[in-house]
């Protein structure tokens, strides 16, 4: 039995067998880039949608509910006094 490379050698040496995958690769890449060449394609998009303000009819009820269930937004933390341990005084 011949080694595997010996059976592939005639296939690799055949010119049409080498040219066919190269042409297929060129055709696929041209097909992928055709829209960019033929049409105007931008990297960003703009949406011309009208902004619609949204209002909650029961805003007061929701505001009272949130203020009861959630903690205060910014808790007060005491600032360290100057000259504390870990701070170098000038």
N, CA and C atoms as a LAMMPS dump frame, in Angstrom:
ITEM: TIMESTEP
0
ITEM: NUMBER OF ATOMS
270
ITEM: BOX BOUNDS ff ff ff
-5.0000000000000000e+02 5.0000000000000000e+02
-5.0000000000000000e+02 5.0000000000000000e+02
-5.0000000000000000e+02 5.0000000000000000e+02
ITEM: ATOMS id mol type element x y z
1 1 1 N 0.842 -1.176 0
2 1 2 C 0 0 0
3 1 3 C 0.891 1.243 0
4 2 1 N 0.54 2.183 -0.856
5 2 2 C 1.328 3.407 -0.997
6 2 3 C 1.017 4.358 0.157
7 3 1 N 2.009 5.157 0.543
8 3 2 C 1.74 6.133 1.603
9 3 3 C 0.7 7.155 1.148
10 4 1 N 0.108 7.809 2.125
11 4 2 C -0.967 8.765 1.86
12 4 3 C -0.485 9.915 0.984
13 5 1 N 0.734 10.4 1.216
14 5 2 C 1.253 11.53 0.438
15 5 3 C 1.45 11.149 -1.026
16 6 1 N 1.746 9.905 -1.293
17 6 2 C 1.931 9.469 -2.681
18 6 3 C 0.605 9.51 -3.439
19 7 1 N -0.506 9.255 -2.754
20 7 2 C -1.798 9.304 -3.436
21 7 3 C -2.28 10.75 -3.622
22 8 1 N -1.803 11.674 -2.801
23 8 2 C -2.194 13.076 -2.935
24 8 3 C -1.325 13.849 -3.917
25 9 1 N -0.14 13.347 -4.209
26 9 2 C 0.78 14.084 -5.059
27 9 3 C 0.232 14.376 -6.454
28 10 1 N -0.383 13.444 -7.135
29 10 2 C -0.926 13.778 -8.461
30 10 3 C -2.061 14.81 -8.371
31 11 1 N -2.807 14.755 -7.297
32 11 2 C -3.907 15.705 -7.126
33 11 3 C -3.375 17.12 -6.926
34 12 1 N -2.306 17.271 -6.137
35 12 2 C -1.729 18.576 -5.87
36 12 3 C -1.003 19.115 -7.107
37 13 1 N -0.434 18.257 -7.898
38 13 2 C 0.292 18.692 -9.085
39 13 3 C -0.637 19.043 -10.242
40 14 1 N -1.9 18.7 -10.157
41 14 2 C -2.861 18.994 -11.206
42 14 3 C -3.25 20.468 -11.139
43 15 1 N -2.983 21.233 -12.218
44 15 2 C -3.229 22.679 -12.215
45 15 3 C -4.704 23.027 -12.048
46 16 1 N -5.657 22.406 -12.757
47 16 2 C -7.073 22.77 -12.568
48 16 3 C -7.56 22.538 -11.136
49 17 1 N -7.032 21.56 -10.452
50 17 2 C -7.437 21.278 -9.077
51 17 3 C -6.948 22.383 -8.145
52 18 1 N -5.819 23.009 -8.426
53 18 2 C -5.314 24.122 -7.618
54 18 3 C -6.014 25.429 -7.956
55 19 1 N -6.357 25.624 -9.235
56 19 2 C -6.967 26.881 -9.66
57 19 3 C -8.42 26.96 -9.216
58 20 1 N -9.123 25.861 -9.202
59 20 2 C -10.541 25.859 -8.836
60 20 3 C -10.787 26.379 -7.417
61 21 1 N -10.102 25.936 -6.363
62 21 2 C -10.331 26.523 -5.035
63 21 3 C -9.933 27.996 -4.965
64 22 1 N -8.891 28.378 -5.715
65 22 2 C -8.493 29.794 -5.715
66 22 3 C -9.59 30.646 -6.334
67 23 1 N -10.168 30.216 -7.432
68 23 2 C -11.26 30.962 -8.061
69 23 3 C -12.499 30.982 -7.166
70 24 1 N -12.769 29.891 -6.481
71 24 2 C -13.912 29.848 -5.566
72 24 3 C -13.712 30.829 -4.416
73 25 1 N -12.498 30.931 -3.89
74 25 2 C -12.197 31.866 -2.808
75 25 3 C -12.335 33.318 -3.282
76 26 1 N -11.869 33.598 -4.493
77 26 2 C -12.012 34.95 -5.048
78 26 3 C -13.483 35.281 -5.252
79 27 1 N -14.27 34.325 -5.74
80 27 2 C -15.698 34.561 -5.972
81 27 3 C -16.443 34.816 -4.655
82 28 1 N -16.133 34.061 -3.626
83 28 2 C -16.795 34.241 -2.333
84 28 3 C -16.436 35.594 -1.723
85 29 1 N -15.171 35.996 -1.814
86 29 2 C -14.785 37.295 -1.26
87 29 3 C -15.401 38.436 -2.06
88 30 1 N -15.512 38.312 -3.366
89 30 2 C -16.162 39.348 -4.17
90 30 3 C -17.645 39.434 -3.827
91 31 1 N -18.277 38.304 -3.599
92 31 2 C -19.693 38.287 -3.222
93 31 3 C -19.909 38.953 -1.861
94 32 1 N -18.949 38.787 -0.943
95 32 2 C -19.076 39.381 0.386
96 32 3 C -18.885 40.896 0.337
97 33 1 N -18.001 41.395 -0.521
98 33 2 C -17.73 42.83 -0.577
99 33 3 C -18.566 43.576 -1.604
100 34 1 N -19.346 42.885 -2.407
101 34 2 C -20.155 43.539 -3.432
102 34 3 C -21.11 44.595 -2.881
103 35 1 N -21.844 44.355 -1.795
104 35 2 C -22.74 45.395 -1.277
105 35 3 C -22 46.668 -0.872
106 36 1 N -20.788 46.543 -0.352
107 36 2 C -20.028 47.72 0.058
108 36 3 C -19.568 48.534 -1.146
109 37 1 N -19.337 47.883 -2.265
110 37 2 C -18.879 48.57 -3.467
111 37 3 C -20.063 49.137 -4.241
112 38 1 N -21.134 48.388 -4.326
113 38 2 C -22.259 48.773 -5.182
114 38 3 C -23.227 49.745 -4.513
115 39 1 N -23.365 49.665 -3.2
116 39 2 C -24.359 50.475 -2.503
117 39 3 C -23.683 51.361 -1.468
118 40 1 N -24.409 52.355 -1.014
119 40 2 C -23.896 53.26 0.021
120 40 3 C -24.221 52.656 1.389
121 41 1 N -23.232 52.136 2.045
122 41 2 C -23.405 51.521 3.359
123 41 3 C -22.598 52.331 4.356
124 42 1 N -23.263 52.821 5.379
125 42 2 C -22.588 53.644 6.39
126 42 3 C -22.303 52.812 7.64
127 43 1 N -21.246 53.155 8.35
128 43 2 C -20.952 52.422 9.581
129 43 3 C -21.892 52.767 10.722
130 44 1 N -22.624 53.88 10.612
131 44 2 C -23.579 54.263 11.637
132 44 3 C -24.936 54.48 10.999
133 45 1 N -25.961 54.478 11.804
134 45 2 C -27.322 54.669 11.305
135 45 3 C -28.002 55.766 12.104
136 46 1 N -28.925 56.445 11.472
137 46 2 C -29.704 57.479 12.124
138 46 3 C -31.17 57.1 12.048
139 47 1 N -31.863 57.268 13.143
140 47 2 C -33.286 56.965 13.191
141 47 3 C -34.032 58.278 13.338
142 48 1 N -34.919 58.549 12.412
143 48 2 C -35.704 59.776 12.458
144 48 3 C -37.034 59.5 13.149
145 49 1 N -36.954 59.14 14.383
146 49 2 C -38.167 58.869 15.142
147 49 3 C -38.496 60.078 16.012
148 50 1 N -39.757 60.316 16.148
149 50 2 C -40.203 61.434 16.972
150 50 3 C -40.148 61.031 18.436
151 51 1 N -39.65 61.929 19.271
152 51 2 C -39.608 61.661 20.7
153 51 3 C -40.977 61.92 21.304
154 52 1 N -41.467 60.965 22.04
155 52 2 C -42.782 61.079 22.652
156 52 3 C -42.604 61.128 24.158
157 53 1 N -43.042 62.192 24.808
158 53 2 C -42.928 62.236 26.267
159 53 3 C -43.906 61.257 26.914
160 54 1 N -43.433 60.613 27.939
161 54 2 C -44.262 59.63 28.637
162 54 3 C -44.508 60.153 30.044
163 55 1 N -45.758 60.186 30.447
164 55 2 C -46.121 60.646 31.783
165 55 3 C -46.916 59.55 32.486
166 56 1 N -46.683 59.416 33.77
167 56 2 C -47.387 58.411 34.56
168 56 3 C -48.587 59.093 35.213
169 57 1 N -49.794 58.595 34.975
170 57 2 C -50.962 59.247 35.557
171 57 3 C -51.049 59.108 37.073
172 58 1 N -50.38 58.104 37.611
173 58 2 C -50.449 57.901 39.059
174 58 3 C -49.071 58.134 39.678
175 59 1 N -48.386 59.178 39.231
176 59 2 C -47.009 59.443 39.663
177 59 3 C -46.9 59.605 41.169
178 60 1 N -47.875 60.254 41.793
179 60 2 C -47.812 60.491 43.232
180 60 3 C -47.835 59.182 44.008
181 61 1 N -48.669 58.235 43.59
182 61 2 C -48.756 56.937 44.278
183 61 3 C -47.44 56.179 44.124
184 62 1 N -46.89 56.187 42.935
185 62 2 C -45.631 55.473 42.702
186 62 3 C -44.508 56.126 43.496
187 63 1 N -44.471 57.449 43.538
188 63 2 C -43.429 58.155 44.266
189 63 3 C -43.49 57.849 45.76
190 64 1 N -44.687 57.813 46.329
191 64 2 C -44.818 57.487 47.753
192 64 3 C -44.413 56.048 48.021
193 65 1 N -44.759 55.132 47.131
194 65 2 C -44.407 53.726 47.31
195 65 3 C -42.902 53.531 47.263
196 66 1 N -42.252 54.167 46.316
197 66 2 C -40.803 54.033 46.193
198 66 3 C -40.106 54.658 47.387
199 67 1 N -40.567 55.803 47.843
200 67 2 C -39.901 56.458 48.966
201 67 3 C -40.029 55.646 50.248
202 68 1 N -41.057 54.83 50.375
203 68 2 C -41.22 54.005 51.571
204 68 3 C -40.366 52.746 51.477
205 69 1 N -40.279 52.132 50.289
206 69 2 C -39.608 50.839 50.158
207 69 3 C -38.11 50.943 49.945
208 70 1 N -37.628 52.029 49.374
209 70 2 C -36.203 52.142 49.094
210 70 3 C -35.506 52.953 50.168
211 71 1 N -34.227 52.661 50.414
212 71 2 C -33.477 53.469 51.383
213 71 3 C -33.164 54.84 50.794
214 72 1 N -32.634 55.718 51.629
215 72 2 C -32.258 57.042 51.173
216 72 3 C -31.197 56.919 50.085
217 73 1 N -31.156 57.912 49.222
218 73 2 C -30.293 57.83 48.061
219 73 3 C -28.812 57.915 48.423
220 74 1 N -28.417 58.92 49.201
221 74 2 C -27.023 59.087 49.562
222 74 3 C -26.896 59.148 51.078
223 75 1 N -26.514 58.064 51.721
224 75 2 C -26.34 58.126 53.176
225 75 3 C -25.141 59.009 53.523
226 76 1 N -25.247 59.717 54.614
227 76 2 C -24.179 60.625 55.044
228 76 3 C -23.103 59.817 55.762
229 77 1 N -21.874 59.992 55.334
230 77 2 C -20.733 59.328 55.957
231 77 3 C -19.848 60.428 56.531
232 78 1 N -19.463 60.285 57.77
233 78 2 C -18.648 61.306 58.422
234 78 3 C -17.268 61.353 57.782
235 79 1 N -16.784 62.549 57.511
236 79 2 C -15.455 62.724 56.932
237 79 3 C -14.411 62.485 58.01
238 80 1 N -13.286 61.873 57.658
239 80 2 C -12.25 61.648 58.661
240 80 3 C -11.624 62.975 59.077
241 81 1 N -11.291 63.067 60.357
242 81 2 C -10.654 64.286 60.873
243 81 3 C -9.207 64.316 60.402
244 82 1 N -8.687 65.514 60.219
245 82 2 C -7.289 65.643 59.807
246 82 3 C -6.365 65.167 60.917
247 83 1 N -5.29 64.541 60.558
248 83 2 C -4.333 64.051 61.539
249 83 3 C -4.687 62.683 62.081
250 84 1 N -5.65 61.952 61.463
251 84 2 C -5.993 60.613 61.91
252 84 3 C -4.871 59.642 61.578
253 85 1 N -4.915 58.479 62.193
254 85 2 C -3.915 57.456 61.911
255 85 3 C -4.056 57.03 60.451
256 86 1 N -2.934 56.897 59.788
257 86 2 C -2.954 56.504 58.388
258 86 3 C -2.85 57.701 57.447
259 87 1 N -3.052 58.914 57.957
260 87 2 C -2.927 60.11 57.129
261 87 3 C -1.669 60.848 57.54
262 88 1 N -0.901 61.272 56.585
263 88 2 C 0.313 62.041 56.853
264 88 3 C -0.035 63.521 56.915
265 89 1 N 0.339 64.187 57.954
266 89 2 C 0.089 65.631 58.013
267 89 3 C 1.319 66.357 57.467
268 90 1 N 1.082 67.475 56.809
269 90 2 C 2.169 68.196 56.147
270 90 3 C 3.018 68.959 57.126
